[in-house]
Amino acid sequence: TLVATLSNTGTRTCTLTSGAIRQIWTITSGHDKVWTTGGCVSSNAVAVIHLKAHAEHTVTTVWDGHRLDPHCAEGQPATAGTYVLTATIDGLPGKSVVFRLV
């Protein structure tokens, strides 16, 4: 399970539209795009989130460790190595996270 925490560091409530279609999760290794939810979502359901000042909200998705081909079909298992996870929620990019598969 991949987890992103949305934080409102402002002094006012902010509004985000969340749901699988508004969340783009991508895993890369160098220039190789290993997996992404972009263009591969089967649900258009969304939810409006009102994030109060200084509050947090967590969103998740699941990656089963397999590569994804350009047509969103599951490919081979990802091999051992270094990967980078990026997530964009409602058009707002998050901080990238580097991780290793062993």
C-alpha positions, 0 to 999 in steps of 0.5 A: 500500500502506498500512502500520501498525507495531504497537509494544509499548512495555511490558515484557512480551509482548503478544498480538494477533489480526490478520488482515483481519477484525481490521484496520479501515482507514478513509480520510476527507476531512472528514466523508466516508468515502471508503474502509474495510475495515470490513464489506468483508473477504472473509477471516475468517482470523486470526493470533495475534501475540506481540509481545515487549517493545519489539518492532514488527510491521508490517501492510499493506493495499492501497488502489487510490485508489478510493472504496468505496460502502456496499455495498463496491463500488468507486466513482469514483477519489478526487479530489485533496485532503486525506485522513485514514487511521486504522487499528484493529488488534484493537480498538486504534486507531492514530494518524491520518495526514493525506495529500494526493492531487494 
